C-alpha cells in the first residue's frame, strides 16, 4: 500500500491540454473517486498514474518514489478497465493468476492467492469456466480478482461498472466498498456516475475541462459545492438553477418576486439590478397547502406542473415558471400526486439557498 501524490501534473496532446495543474495527495489506504463529465480529464489522470500516459510536466509519486520515468510494469499498480480485458482462451483461475505468473511468483503462492481471491469474490465455483460462460457481473469480478491477486500498492479502476445493468451495478458497488474495507489498498476510481462517487468515496475530486473544481468528502461537496458546475453535477435530481435579478427586498425570477428575509439581505453585498443564479436542491422545495396560501412566507413561487414521476416512496415533479423557459425539479413524498397542468405554490427553504455568479459560476452565498 502507498500514498499517491500529484504535483502540478499537466498532460498535453499536440495543441490540446487534457489536464492542467492537477495537484492532490491520496493518503495510504483511502478510496478516492475522480468524477466529472465526459472529456473532463479523469481517465487521463488515471492513465498517467498507471504509466500508460506520460505527464508533460509535473511530478508523480507513488509512496516515496518519483515515478515519472518509471515504466508502467514497474509501478506496482493494478488497473481494472471498463471492458474487463479478460483472456478468452483462459479459465477464470488462469485469468486471475496471469499477472502473478508473469512475475514468476511461486506456483504454490499463486494457487493460494487464486483460491483466496475467488472465495472473497464468490467465484470459487466458476474457476474452471471460460469468460464466454460468465455473466457481465461475473466477468467484472474476475477482472477485479486479477488485480487483487497481485497485491499491488494501488488499485486503479476506470469506470468498471458502466457495462452492468442497474441491479448488478448496485450489488457490485456494495461488494467493491466491502472489499476495500477488507483490503485497505489505496484505490483511485474513475466514474461519471455521481451516485457511485457519493457512495464509494472517502474523498471526491470533481473535474471539469481538465481542471480540479473541488476536492472533499461526499457530504461536504454535496452541502457546500464550490461552484455551479459542482452543484449541478452532484445530486440526483440535480440542483435547480434559477436566473434572477437582485432587488432590495428579494429576487426577481421571470417576473415573480421571491421575497427574502432580513438575515439573507444582510449577508448579500450586491447592488440592486445585479444578475445572479439561485440554486436550490429539489428536496428543499415544498408545496404550499391551501391553508398556507393565505399566510405566505418569504420564498414562495408560483409554477405549473409539467411532468409527474411517481417512484413509490417519493414523487419527482417537473414544474415550469408561467410564461418562462425555466424548469425546476421538486422531490416530495410518494403520497403527493398533482396532475399535469396544475398550478402550485412552492415554498423554497431559504436556509438552503445558494447564490452563484452567472459569469464565473463561483458561489457567492453561503460564504463558507
C-alpha positions as CSV (number, residue, x, y, z in Angstrom):
1,X,0.0,0.0,0.0
2,X,1.2,3.5,-0.7
3,X,0.1,7.1,-0.8
4,X,-0.2,8.8,-4.3
5,X,0.9,12.4,-4.8
6,X,0.4,14.5,-7.9
7,X,2.2,17.9,-8.1
8,X,1.1,20.3,-10.8
9,X,0.6,17.5,-13.4
10,X,-0.1,18.6,-16.9
11,X,-0.8,16.4,-20.0
12,X,-0.9,17.9,-23.5
13,X,-1.7,16.2,-26.8
14,X,-0.3,18.3,-29.6
15,X,-2.0,21.6,-29.1
16,X,-4.7,20.3,-26.7
17,X,-4.4,20.4,-22.9
18,X,-6.1,17.3,-21.4
19,X,-5.3,18.1,-17.8
20,X,-3.7,21.1,-16.2
21,X,-2.3,22.0,-12.7
22,X,-3.6,18.7,-11.2
23,X,-2.4,18.5,-7.6
24,X,-3.6,16.3,-4.7
25,X,-2.3,13.7,-2.2
26,X,-4.2,10.5,-1.6
27,X,-3.2,9.1,1.9
28,X,-2.3,5.4,2.1
29,X,-5.3,3.2,2.2
30,X,-8.0,5.7,1.2
31,X,-10.6,5.3,-1.6
32,X,-10.7,8.4,-3.9
33,X,-13.1,8.9,-6.8
34,X,-12.4,11.1,-9.8
35,X,-15.7,12.3,-11.2
36,X,-16.8,14.7,-13.9
37,X,-18.5,14.9,-17.3
38,X,-17.1,13.1,-20.4
39,X,-13.8,14.7,-21.5
40,X,-13.0,16.3,-18.2
41,X,-9.7,14.5,-17.9
42,X,-10.4,11.9,-15.2
43,X,-9.3,8.9,-17.3
44,X,-6.2,10.8,-18.4
45,X,-5.2,11.3,-14.8
46,X,-5.7,7.6,-14.1
47,X,-3.7,6.5,-17.1
48,X,-1.0,8.9,-16.1
49,X,-0.8,7.4,-12.7
50,X,-0.7,3.9,-14.3
51,X,2.1,4.9,-16.6
52,X,0.0,4.4,-19.8
53,X,0.3,8.2,-20.4
54,X,3.4,10.3,-19.6
55,X,2.9,13.6,-17.9
56,X,4.0,16.6,-20.0
57,X,5.1,18.3,-16.8
58,X,4.8,18.0,-13.0
59,X,5.8,15.3,-10.5
60,X,4.0,12.0,-9.7
61,X,4.9,10.0,-6.6
62,X,3.7,6.5,-5.6
63,X,4.8,6.0,-2.0
64,X,8.0,8.0,-1.7
65,X,9.2,7.1,-5.2
66,X,9.1,9.6,-8.0
67,X,7.7,7.6,-10.9
68,X,7.6,10.0,-13.8
69,X,10.2,7.9,-15.7
70,X,9.3,4.5,-14.2
71,X,7.6,2.2,-16.8
72,X,4.1,1.0,-16.1
73,X,5.1,-2.5,-15.4
74,X,7.4,-1.4,-12.6
75,X,5.0,0.9,-10.8
76,X,3.3,-1.8,-8.8
77,X,-0.2,-0.7,-9.6
78,X,-3.2,-2.8,-10.8
79,X,-5.7,-1.4,-13.2
80,X,-9.2,-2.6,-13.9
81,X,-10.6,-1.4,-17.3
82,X,-14.2,-0.7,-18.4
83,X,-14.1,-3.6,-20.9
84,X,-12.8,-6.2,-18.4
85,X,-9.9,-7.2,-20.8
86,X,-10.1,-10.9,-19.9
87,X,-8.2,-13.6,-21.9
88,X,-11.0,-15.6,-23.7
89,X,-8.9,-18.8,-24.0
90,X,-8.1,-18.9,-20.3
91,X,-10.2,-20.1,-17.4
92,X,-11.2,-17.9,-14.5
93,X,-8.4,-19.4,-12.4
94,X,-5.9,-18.7,-15.2
95,X,-7.1,-15.2,-15.7
96,X,-6.7,-14.4,-12.0
97,X,-3.3,-16.0,-11.9
98,X,-1.9,-14.4,-15.1
99,X,-0.3,-11.4,-13.6
100,X,1.4,-13.5,-10.9
101,X,2.8,-15.9,-13.5
102,X,4.2,-13.1,-15.5
103,X,6.1,-12.1,-12.3
104,X,7.3,-15.6,-11.8
105,X,5.7,-16.0,-8.4
106,X,6.0,-19.4,-6.8
107,X,3.2,-21.7,-8.1
108,X,2.1,-22.6,-4.5
109,X,1.6,-18.9,-3.7
110,X,-0.3,-18.4,-6.9
111,X,-2.6,-21.3,-6.1
112,X,-3.2,-20.0,-2.6
113,X,-4.0,-16.5,-3.8
114,X,-6.3,-17.6,-6.6
115,X,-8.3,-19.7,-4.1
116,X,-8.5,-16.8,-1.5
117,X,-9.4,-14.2,-4.1
118,X,-12.0,-16.4,-5.7
119,X,-13.6,-17.1,-2.3
120,X,-13.7,-13.4,-1.5
121,X,-15.4,-12.6,-4.8
122,X,-17.8,-15.7,-4.7
123,X,-16.0,-17.1,-7.8
124,X,-14.8,-20.4,-6.4
125,X,-17.5,-22.4,-8.2
126,X,-16.5,-20.7,-11.5
127,X,-12.7,-21.3,-11.6
128,X,-12.8,-23.8,-14.5
129,X,-15.1,-21.7,-16.7
130,X,-14.1,-19.5,-19.7
131,X,-15.1,-15.8,-19.8
132,X,-17.8,-16.5,-22.5
133,X,-19.5,-18.8,-20.0
134,X,-19.8,-15.9,-17.5
135,X,-22.3,-13.1,-17.0
136,X,-21.2,-9.5,-17.2
137,X,-21.1,-9.2,-13.4
138,X,-19.0,-12.4,-13.1
139,X,-16.6,-11.2,-15.7
140,X,-16.2,-7.9,-13.8
141,X,-15.4,-9.8,-10.6
142,X,-12.8,-11.9,-12.4
143,X,-11.1,-8.6,-13.6
144,X,-11.2,-7.4,-10.1
145,X,-9.8,-10.7,-8.8
146,X,-6.9,-10.5,-11.2
147,X,-6.0,-7.1,-9.8
148,X,-6.5,-8.1,-6.2
149,X,-4.3,-11.3,-6.6
150,X,-1.3,-9.1,-7.5
151,X,-1.5,-7.4,-4.1
152,X,-0.4,-4.1,-5.6
153,X,0.3,-0.8,-3.8
154,X,-2.5,1.0,-5.7
155,X,-5.7,-0.1,-7.4
156,X,-6.8,2.0,-10.4
157,X,-10.4,1.4,-11.5
158,X,-11.6,3.0,-14.8
159,X,-15.5,3.0,-14.9
160,X,-15.5,-0.7,-14.0
161,X,-19.3,-0.9,-13.5
162,X,-20.6,1.1,-16.5
163,X,-21.3,-2.1,-18.6
164,X,-23.5,-3.7,-15.9
165,X,-27.3,-3.4,-15.6
166,X,-28.7,-1.3,-12.8
167,X,-29.3,-4.1,-10.2
168,X,-25.9,-5.7,-10.8
169,X,-24.2,-2.3,-10.7
170,X,-25.7,-1.6,-7.2
171,X,-24.7,-5.1,-6.0
172,X,-21.1,-4.9,-7.3
173,X,-20.7,-1.3,-6.0
174,X,-21.5,-2.6,-2.5
175,X,-19.0,-5.5,-3.0
176,X,-16.3,-3.1,-4.0
177,X,-16.8,-1.0,-0.9
178,X,-16.7,-4.1,1.3
179,X,-13.5,-5.3,-0.5
180,X,-11.8,-2.0,0.1
181,X,-12.7,-2.1,3.8
182,X,-11.1,-5.6,4.0
183,X,-8.0,-5.0,1.9
184,X,-7.3,-1.4,2.8
185,X,-5.4,-0.8,-0.5
186,X,-5.1,2.8,-1.9
187,X,-7.8,3.0,-4.6
188,X,-8.5,5.5,-7.3
189,X,-11.8,5.1,-9.1
190,X,-12.9,7.0,-12.2
191,X,-16.6,7.4,-13.0
192,X,-19.1,9.9,-14.5
193,X,-21.8,8.4,-12.2
194,X,-22.4,10.8,-9.3
195,X,-24.2,8.0,-7.3
196,X,-21.0,5.8,-7.5
197,X,-18.9,8.8,-6.4
198,X,-21.1,9.7,-3.4
199,X,-21.5,6.1,-2.1
200,X,-17.9,4.8,-2.6
201,X,-15.5,7.7,-1.9
202,X,-13.6,8.8,1.1
203,X,-12.8,11.9,-1.0
204,X,-14.2,13.1,-4.3
205,X,-12.2,15.0,-6.9
206,X,-14.6,16.9,-9.2
207,X,-13.1,17.7,-12.6
208,X,-14.2,19.8,-15.5
209,X,-12.3,20.7,-18.6
210,X,-9.1,19.3,-17.3
211,X,-9.0,21.2,-14.0
212,X,-10.0,20.4,-10.5
213,X,-13.2,22.1,-9.4
214,X,-13.3,20.8,-5.8
215,X,-11.9,18.1,-3.5
216,X,-13.7,17.0,-0.4
217,X,-15.7,14.2,1.3
218,X,-19.1,13.4,-0.4
219,X,-21.3,15.2,2.2
220,X,-19.2,18.4,2.2
221,X,-19.2,18.6,-1.6
222,X,-23.0,18.0,-1.7
223,X,-23.8,20.5,1.0
224,X,-21.2,23.2,0.1
225,X,-20.4,23.0,-3.6
226,X,-17.6,25.4,-4.6
227,X,-19.3,26.5,-7.8
228,X,-22.3,26.0,-10.0
229,X,-20.7,23.2,-12.0
230,X,-20.2,21.1,-8.9
231,X,-23.6,22.0,-7.5
232,X,-25.4,20.8,-10.6
233,X,-23.2,17.7,-11.3
234,X,-23.6,16.0,-7.9
235,X,-27.1,15.2,-6.8
236,X,-30.0,13.3,-8.4
237,X,-32.1,15.1,-9.4
238,X,-29.6,17.9,-9.8
239,X,-29.7,21.2,-8.1
240,X,-32.2,23.7,-9.6
241,X,-30.8,26.9,-11.1
242,X,-33.0,30.0,-11.4
243,X,-31.7,33.0,-13.2
244,X,-32.7,36.1,-11.2
245,X,-32.1,39.8,-10.7
246,X,-31.4,41.1,-7.2
247,X,-33.7,43.7,-5.7
248,X,-33.5,45.3,-2.2
249,X,-36.4,43.1,-1.0
250,X,-35.7,39.9,-3.0
251,X,-35.0,38.3,-6.3
252,X,-37.0,38.8,-9.5
253,X,-37.3,35.4,-11.1
254,X,-39.1,35.7,-14.5
255,X,-41.3,38.4,-13.3
256,X,-42.1,36.8,-9.9
257,X,-40.5,38.3,-6.7
258,X,-39.1,35.9,-4.3
259,X,-39.1,37.8,-1.1
260,X,-36.1,37.1,1.2
261,X,-35.8,37.6,5.0
262,X,-33.6,40.3,6.6
263,X,-30.8,37.9,7.6
264,X,-30.3,37.0,3.9
265,X,-30.3,40.6,2.7
266,X,-27.7,41.5,5.3
267,X,-25.3,38.8,4.0
268,X,-25.6,39.9,0.4
269,X,-23.1,42.5,-0.8
270,X,-24.9,43.0,-4.2
271,X,-26.1,46.2,-5.9
272,X,-29.8,46.3,-7.0
273,X,-30.1,45.1,-10.5
274,X,-27.3,42.5,-10.2
275,X,-27.9,39.3,-12.1
276,X,-27.4,36.1,-10.1
277,X,-28.2,32.4,-10.4
278,X,-30.1,31.0,-7.5
279,X,-29.5,27.3,-6.6
280,X,-31.7,25.1,-4.6
281,X,-32.0,21.3,-4.4
282,X,-35.3,19.5,-5.2
283,X,-35.7,18.2,-1.6
284,X,-35.5,21.8,-0.2
285,X,-38.7,22.8,-2.1
286,X,-42.1,22.1,-0.6
287,X,-45.7,22.6,-1.9
288,X,-47.8,25.1,0.0
289,X,-51.2,23.8,1.2
290,X,-54.4,25.7,0.8
291,X,-54.2,27.0,4.3
292,X,-50.6,28.1,3.9
293,X,-51.5,30.2,0.8
294,X,-53.3,32.7,3.0
295,X,-50.2,33.3,5.0
296,X,-47.4,33.1,2.5
297,X,-43.8,33.3,3.8
298,X,-40.8,34.7,2.1
299,X,-39.5,32.3,-0.6
300,X,-42.8,31.5,-2.4
301,X,-43.0,30.9,-6.2
302,X,-46.0,30.0,-8.5
303,X,-45.3,27.3,-11.0
304,X,-47.2,25.0,-13.5
305,X,-46.9,21.2,-13.3
306,X,-45.3,19.7,-16.4
307,X,-44.5,16.1,-15.6
308,X,-45.2,13.9,-12.6
309,X,-42.9,10.8,-11.9
310,X,-44.2,8.6,-9.1
311,X,-41.4,6.5,-7.6
312,X,-43.2,4.8,-4.8
313,X,-41.6,6.3,-1.7
314,X,-41.2,9.7,-3.3
315,X,-42.6,11.6,-6.3
316,X,-40.5,13.7,-8.6
317,X,-42.3,16.7,-10.2
318,X,-41.1,18.8,-13.1
319,X,-42.6,22.3,-13.0
320,X,-42.2,25.4,-15.1
321,X,-42.5,29.1,-14.3
322,X,-45.6,30.6,-16.1
323,X,-44.6,32.3,-19.3
324,X,-40.9,31.4,-18.9
325,X,-38.5,28.7,-20.0
326,X,-37.1,28.0,-16.5
327,X,-37.8,24.4,-15.3
328,X,-37.4,23.1,-11.8
329,X,-37.4,19.6,-10.3
330,X,-39.0,19.1,-6.9
331,X,-38.9,16.0,-4.7
332,X,-41.9,15.3,-2.4
333,X,-43.5,12.4,-0.6
334,X,-45.0,9.5,-2.6
335,X,-48.5,10.4,-1.5
336,X,-48.3,13.8,-3.3
337,X,-49.7,13.4,-6.8
338,X,-50.5,16.6,-8.6
339,X,-51.7,16.4,-12.2
340,X,-50.0,17.9,-15.3
341,X,-51.3,21.4,-15.8
342,X,-52.0,22.1,-12.1
343,X,-50.7,25.4,-10.7
344,X,-48.8,25.1,-7.5
345,X,-47.4,27.5,-4.9
346,X,-43.9,26.4,-3.9
347,X,-42.1,27.2,-0.7
348,X,-38.3,27.5,-1.1
349,X,-36.2,26.8,2.0
350,X,-34.2,29.9,2.0
351,X,-31.8,28.5,4.6
352,X,-30.7,26.1,1.8
353,X,-30.4,28.7,-0.9
354,X,-27.2,29.1,-3.0
355,X,-26.3,32.2,-4.9
356,X,-23.9,31.9,-7.8
357,X,-22.2,34.5,-10.1
358,X,-23.7,33.7,-13.6
359,X,-20.5,34.8,-15.3
360,X,-17.9,32.8,-13.4
361,X,-20.1,30.2,-11.8
362,X,-18.5,30.9,-8.4
363,X,-20.5,30.6,-5.2
364,X,-21.5,34.0,-3.7
365,X,-23.5,32.6,-0.8
366,X,-23.1,30.8,1.5
367,X,-19.7,32.4,2.0
368,X,-18.1,29.4,3.7
